[in-house]
Amino acid sequence: MPSKPITWQLRGEYLAGCCGVSPQQFAAGIDSAMAGNRQGNAAAATSNARAGAARKKMQRKSAGARSKEPVAAGT
């Protein structure tokens, strides 16, 4: 007997039943959470770009200071 393949829709219906909501309510909740997550990721991307630029600037300053140190003899 071939079994019916498990689809995302069937998984969603199963999880909706576990949570005690209709499949439509469950799907709407997932869509809402994903939309909020996308907005959060977009905000994080802009702040991470600024943080990355500042970190690179500090690394360049540190590298410049290290290159001016005299090299110890015998190393």
LOFIRO-221657 format. One record per residue (C-alpha): x, y negated, z negated. Coordinates in steps of 0.2 Angstrom, whole numbers. Layout:
<pt X="X" Y="Y" Z="Z"/>
...
//
This chain:
<pt X="0" Y="0" Z="0"/>
<pt X="8" Y="-16" Z="5"/>
<pt X="7" Y="-30" Z="-8"/>
<pt X="1" Y="-47" Z="-4"/>
<pt X="16" Y="-59" Z="-3"/>
<pt X="17" Y="-72" Z="-17"/>
<pt X="15" Y="-90" Z="-10"/>
<pt X="18" Y="-107" Z="-19"/>
<pt X="-1" Y="-109" Z="-18"/>
<pt X="-4" Y="-93" Z="-28"/>
<pt X="10" Y="-98" Z="-40"/>
<pt X="1" Y="-115" Z="-43"/>
<pt X="-16" Y="-106" Z="-45"/>
<pt X="-8" Y="-95" Z="-58"/>
<pt X="0" Y="-109" Z="-68"/>
<pt X="-15" Y="-119" Z="-67"/>
<pt X="-25" Y="-105" Z="-75"/>
<pt X="-12" Y="-104" Z="-89"/>
<pt X="-13" Y="-122" Z="-92"/>
<pt X="-32" Y="-122" Z="-92"/>
<pt X="-34" Y="-134" Z="-78"/>
<pt X="-41" Y="-133" Z="-60"/>
<pt X="-28" Y="-130" Z="-46"/>
<pt X="-32" Y="-147" Z="-39"/>
<pt X="-28" Y="-155" Z="-56"/>
<pt X="-12" Y="-145" Z="-58"/>
<pt X="-7" Y="-151" Z="-40"/>
<pt X="-11" Y="-169" Z="-44"/>
<pt X="0" Y="-168" Z="-60"/>
<pt X="14" Y="-161" Z="-51"/>
<pt X="13" Y="-174" Z="-37"/>
<pt X="12" Y="-188" Z="-50"/>
<pt X="27" Y="-181" Z="-59"/>
<pt X="37" Y="-179" Z="-43"/>
<pt X="33" Y="-197" Z="-38"/>
<pt X="39" Y="-204" Z="-55"/>
<pt X="55" Y="-194" Z="-54"/>
<pt X="58" Y="-201" Z="-36"/>
<pt X="56" Y="-219" Z="-43"/>
<pt X="68" Y="-214" Z="-58"/>
<pt X="81" Y="-207" Z="-46"/>
<pt X="80" Y="-223" Z="-35"/>
<pt X="83" Y="-234" Z="-50"/>
<pt X="97" Y="-223" Z="-56"/>
<pt X="105" Y="-223" Z="-39"/>
<pt X="107" Y="-242" Z="-39"/>
<pt X="114" Y="-243" Z="-57"/>
<pt X="126" Y="-229" Z="-54"/>
<pt X="133" Y="-238" Z="-39"/>
<pt X="137" Y="-253" Z="-49"/>
<pt X="144" Y="-242" Z="-63"/>
<pt X="155" Y="-233" Z="-50"/>
<pt X="162" Y="-249" Z="-43"/>
<pt X="167" Y="-255" Z="-60"/>
<pt X="175" Y="-238" Z="-64"/>
<pt X="185" Y="-239" Z="-48"/>
<pt X="191" Y="-256" Z="-52"/>
<pt X="197" Y="-251" Z="-70"/>
<pt X="206" Y="-235" Z="-62"/>
<pt X="215" Y="-247" Z="-50"/>
<pt X="220" Y="-258" Z="-64"/>
<pt X="226" Y="-243" Z="-74"/>
<pt X="236" Y="-236" Z="-60"/>
<pt X="244" Y="-253" Z="-57"/>
<pt X="250" Y="-253" Z="-75"/>
<pt X="257" Y="-236" Z="-75"/>
<pt X="267" Y="-238" Z="-59"/>
<pt X="276" Y="-253" Z="-67"/>
<pt X="283" Y="-242" Z="-81"/>
<pt X="301" Y="-237" Z="-80"/>
<pt X="304" Y="-219" Z="-76"/>
<pt X="313" Y="-210" Z="-90"/>
<pt X="330" Y="-202" Z="-85"/>
<pt X="331" Y="-184" Z="-85"/>
<pt X="313" Y="-180" Z="-80"/>
//
